[in-house]
Amino acid sequence: MRGSPWASFELENERVLELNEASAVVAYKATARRDGGQYTALFNSTYVRG
């Protein structure tokens, strides 16, 4: 990755959606700032117990 480290960030709308007894999705919106600019993205991760 290029550029300076993020100067600040915020997480919003954090959610955990249980799919079944062994899996879930974690989703959130992130807004980060650096060098006078702003970046916003939606993220999700899926977790499965092994």
C-alpha positions as CSV (number, residue, x, y, z in Angstrom):
1,M,0.0,0.0,0.0
2,R,1.1,3.5,-0.7
3,G,0.7,6.8,1.1
4,S,0.8,8.0,4.7
5,P,-0.8,6.2,7.5
6,W,-4.4,7.1,8.3
7,A,-4.7,10.1,10.6
8,S,-8.1,9.0,11.9
9,F,-10.9,6.5,11.2
10,E,-14.4,5.8,12.4
11,L,-16.4,2.6,12.2
12,E,-20.2,2.8,11.9
13,N,-23.2,0.5,11.6
14,E,-21.3,-2.5,13.0
15,R,-23.4,-5.7,12.6
16,V,-23.0,-9.4,13.3
17,L,-25.3,-11.6,11.3
18,E,-25.3,-15.2,12.6
19,L,-25.8,-17.5,9.6
20,N,-26.1,-20.7,11.6
21,E,-24.5,-22.3,14.7
22,A,-21.1,-22.3,13.1
23,S,-20.9,-19.2,11.0
24,A,-21.5,-15.5,11.0
25,V,-20.9,-12.3,9.0
26,V,-19.4,-9.1,10.5
27,A,-20.2,-6.0,8.5
28,Y,-19.5,-2.3,9.0
29,K,-18.9,1.1,7.3
30,A,-15.4,2.7,7.7
31,T,-14.5,6.3,7.1
32,A,-10.8,7.1,7.2
33,R,-8.9,10.4,6.7
34,R,-5.3,11.3,5.8
35,D,-3.5,14.1,3.9
36,G,-6.7,16.2,3.7
37,G,-8.7,13.4,2.0
38,Q,-11.4,11.0,3.1
39,Y,-12.1,7.4,2.1
40,T,-15.3,5.6,2.9
41,A,-15.9,1.9,2.3
42,L,-18.2,-1.0,3.3
43,F,-16.5,-4.1,4.7
44,N,-17.6,-7.6,5.6
45,S,-15.9,-10.7,6.8
46,T,-17.4,-14.2,7.1
47,Y,-16.3,-16.5,9.9
48,V,-16.7,-20.2,10.2
49,R,-15.9,-22.3,13.3
50,G,-13.8,-25.3,12.4
